[in-house]
Amino acid sequence: MNIIDGKAISNSIRQELKVKAADLKKKGVVPGLAVVLVGDDPASATYVRNKERACEEIGIYSVVHRLGVNTAMAQLVLLIHKMNDDPALHGILIQLPLPGHLDEREVLREVDPDKDVDGLHVVTAGRLFVGEKGFIPCTPKGIIHMIKSTGVGICGKNAVVVGRSNMVGKPISMLLMRENATVTMCHSRTNELARICAGADILVAATGRPGMITGEYIKPGAVVIDVGTTKVDGKLRGDVLFDEAKEIAAYISPVPGGVGPMTITMLLDNTIEAANLYG
């Protein structure tokens, strides 16, 4: 069993991004990212601070708009439109989840798709679906990097994705198909889930249910990517029961230290890409 070290892969990519950001600055373009945080969710606040630090490390200009929990839809939309029109900003990210009175889907629709570096706009999703150029959602993009880091080819492999969210399950399925894997997407109503997963050369678990994927779900020699990050007794737990899976899988990503570090790095990567395309 080999650990897929997301932190190490992330650090390597960030060194490359520093060079790309410096090259852009030589051309008079400073990559710019805006993040909007509505409310006081502690996890979101921590994540946004990490993004700020990461931007500073790479050389990306960043601005964070911290809005009150009772911010009205009209106020938020006005801010988004201002960011859309700001030439200093190449990327815009709306930190999710939003407070319950705000419709996330409608808010995301207001972001200019050419600045949608989180990859969640319906236009961005459509571009991914039909294979057009567009920003790839950060976590799925990071997962593909992690799988490729193992040296195991994706083409022709049986891949199973457990979870069908718009943020991870659906886009990672599309990306795996783009890499010519044969993909099965599973969910809470899938019959014989363990049997299906046990046939996977590549297994991506993105359910948010800690410890759901036990040893019986793992094919010997499989690549296992654990996307889950649920707090249990104050500690982060993945969807995969790591101690069982590590005895069977050839490669496995840990929680923490696996997918998490890659997500922010892919956000930086998308922002650099946006600056190259539209700067």
Secondary structure, 3 states (H helix, E strand, C coil): CEECCHHHHHHHHHHHHHHHHHHHHHCCCCCEEEEEEECCCHHHHHHHHHHHHHHHHHCCEEEEEEECCCCCHHHHHHHHHHHHCCCCCCEEEECCCCCCCCCHHHHHHCCCHHHCCCCCCHHHHHHHHHCCCCCCCHHHHHHHHHHHHCCCCCCCCEEEEECCCCCCHHHHHHHHHHCCCEEEEECCCCCCHHHHHCCCCEEEECCCCCCCECHHHCCCCCEEEECCCEEECCEEECCECHHHHCCCCCEECCCCCCHHHHHHHHHHHHHHHHHHHHC
